Amino acid sequence: MKNVTIVLISMLFATFQSCNTIAKKVYGIKNPEIETVESIEKYLSSIDVSSENNVYCKDILSYKTVLDIFGKKLPEAILFNSEGKMLTYKKNNQDCNAGLFETIPSLSKNSNLQILEGNDIQAFTTYLVDRNSLKFRNLPKADYFLFINWAKYMGKLNKDHVKVWEELANKN
């Protein structure tokens, strides 16, 4: 009876744990700290992710705006077409970022993704700077532009999601 009681108490405790708490433990999510360009690049190197295409928010207000555009989710990605219009890779507003694993490798000139009204790439990039805090440069000609929002403190999610998304984009 004692073992049954312990199991029931454990199950009851697990029921009241939020998914966020469990995810934090499983994925190694830690408390955020303010990072420098150098510490970010060092971290990216440690997980074999290139820092070549990194851009940064130019200030705290820009960070808040960019985070809002990303739907306050980490990690997350937004996609723009060659005309600078924001697209959605999600089938509905409830979908998580897992759709990127299918969308990125299947992107082509003929992809038919829904346009999201309200944000365009020109407005979005006004909040960004390069590693030297200089205004974000002109974008090269491309069919799509993928911006991935991530944070060092997200732990394994950076390897399981961000790194894979970057690899898929580089292959496409």
Number of C-alpha atoms within 10 A of each C-alpha: 6 7 8 9 10 11 12 12 12 11 12 11 10 12 10 8 11 9 10 10 10 12 12 17 11 12 15 14 18 12 9 10 9 6 11 10 16 10 12 15 17 14 14 17 12 10 12 11 18 14 15 8 8 15 22 19 21 18 12 10 11 16 15 14 15 18 16 11 15 17 12 13 14 17 16 19 20 18 21 22 19 14 11 17 19 23 21 18 20 16 11 8 7 7 10 12 16 12 13 22 14 12 18 21 15 13 15 12 10 8 10 10 17 13 15 13 9 9 15 16 17 12 11 15 18 13 21 22 18 16 20 10 14 12 15 18 11 8 10 8 8 11 14 20 20 16 16 19 17 17 17 19 15 18 17 16 22 21 16 11 19 21 17 16 22 17 15 17 19 10 9 11
